[in-house]
């Protein structure tokens, strides 16, 4: 990770995502129209979030097998960075929903209250709150080894909740989110044009590499700070 090529690649891909995402051609889908450009931000950030949460839980399992505190540090920092992307993804998704889900025949507050009750948004909020509790739990335990063990177990528990909260339950319950009740889904074969695919996949890679970049910086800082504890 000390090589710079992947950092340069991340910067190039994100610049390409922003420029091509805002200026490139997009299909005129019902309901979505020009707001579909948010796909390169909202959806791709959440893809990156899922990848980083997966890396975090892998390091949590590695800690339980080795009891190496370095693995605990890696697990924490990847989880923190994933949460950052999750919050940004949630915010961009909420903004997107305010433009595409709001009912023009209803008062603004009533439309927002309908959006706030959507199972997809509720599931996403639950997932982020569960991981927020992971960080609070860590800070509540002073013993380093005990904190690392309990945090690793909780990390696995939080990851197990992530999938049903975000991907399974919202698809079972009625939702305004794309893919439910006739609302156009962002399907790679049907809804996303070829011009969007050449931006979508680089965007996922770019946001993921940015997350890894942020996480590695935080890891290096914490390793320096806790040098005496892990030596």
Order of alpha helices (4+ residues) and beta strands (2+ residues): alpha-alpha-alpha-alpha-alpha-alpha-alpha-alpha-alpha
